[in-house]
């Protein structure tokens, strides 16, 4: 039985996990997700994607592509293992600042205009000239 007061699992560090590469854009260590119905990311995945690498996820429906992306973005809790973005555990403030993720059904805030959404994302990523960029996008798409 797991106690409600148990300490959360702590992520590995380069000091205690020699496979960890802090300079990787994305890295997984023994990552898996089991939904209990035979679906999810069933293989314990070890993956290193370097900065500037282009990677394509290919597979049939139910192969675990969206699950992998949700785990990497820190939106899903893994059954086992870890995902790191730019050396930080997925879902942490540092990892979220280094990552952009657009799911199949994106979440938009009803009380924000298009320009405010662009500003919000631009500020999250510390984009310097976001005002000009937002204006260009609105003009480009006639919005």
N, C-alpha and C positions, 0 to 999 in steps of 0.2 A: 504494500500500500504506500502510495506517495503522500507525503505530508504537504499540507497547504503552505507550510512554512519552510519547505526545502529551498535551498539556495538554487538559483537558476544555473544551468549548465554554462560554464565559462568557455569562451572561444580559445582555441590554441593561439600561441604566439610563436614568432620565429625562434625564441629561446627554447620552447618545448616541443616544437613540431618542425623537423627539418625540411619537410615537403613544402612548407608555406613560403610563397614568393611574394613579398610585400609590394614589389614593383609591377605585378601583374594587373592588368585592367580588370579581369574577372578570374577568380579561381574557386574551384570547389574541391573539398576534401571529403570523401566518403559520403557524398550528398545523396539522400533518398527521401522519398515521400510516399507513404502508403496510406491510401484512403480507406483501406480495409475491404475493397471490392475488386482487388486485382488491378485497379487503375492507379495512375500516378507515375512517379519516377521510381521504378522498382529496383534499378541497378544502383549500387553505390558508386556514384560518379566522381571521378577525379579528373579535373579539367583545368588547363591553364590557357587563358587567352591574353596575349600581350597587347600593349597599347598599339593601336593602328591596325591590328589584324581584323580581317573581315571573315565572319563565321556565319554559316547558314544552317538553321535547324530544319531538317527534312524528316518527315515521317507521316504515317497515316493518322487519322483521327484516333485519339486515345493513346498515342505513343508517349506522351509526357512532355511535349514541346512547351505548352502553356504552363504546365506545372513547373518545369525547369525555370522559365522566365519569372514566374511568381516567386519561386524560391530565391532566385538571384536578386530580385528587386526587394526582397525582405517582406513581401506581402503574404507569404505562406510560411508556416513553421515547419521545418524539416522533421521527418521521423528520425533521421540520423544525419550526422555530418554537418558541414558548414559551407556557406558561400561567402566569398569576400569580394568586395568592389574596391579597387584601388587600395588594397591592403586592410580595409576595415570590414568588420562583419556586416553582412547584408542587413538592411533595415536600420542601421545606426545613422546618426545625423551625417557623419562624414561620408558614408557610403551613398546615402540618398543625394547628397550634394554633388557627387561624382557621376550620377546615373540619371538618365532619362528613360522612362518606360511608358509606353502607350499601349494599354491593354485592348483586347477586342472590343470591349464596351467601356470606353473611357469615362472617368468621373469628371463631370463639369459642375461647377457651383452655380446654382440657379440665380443667385443674387449678384453674380459678376458678369459684366459685359465681355464681349470678345477681347477688347483692348485690355481690360483688367485681367483676364486670364493670361494673355500674352505677357503682361507686366509681371504677374505673379511668378510664372515659370522663368522669365528672364532674370528676375531678382534672385530666385532660388539658385540659379546658375551663374550669378554675378556677371551677367552680360552688361557691358558698359553702355553701349548705344542702343538700348532696347527701345527707346521711343521711336527713333527713325525706323528701326526694324519692324515694329508693330504697325506703324503707318504704311510701310511698304507692303506688308502682308495684307492689310485691309484693302489697300488700293488694288493689289494684284488680283485678289479674289472678288473684288467688287462688293465688299461687305460694308 
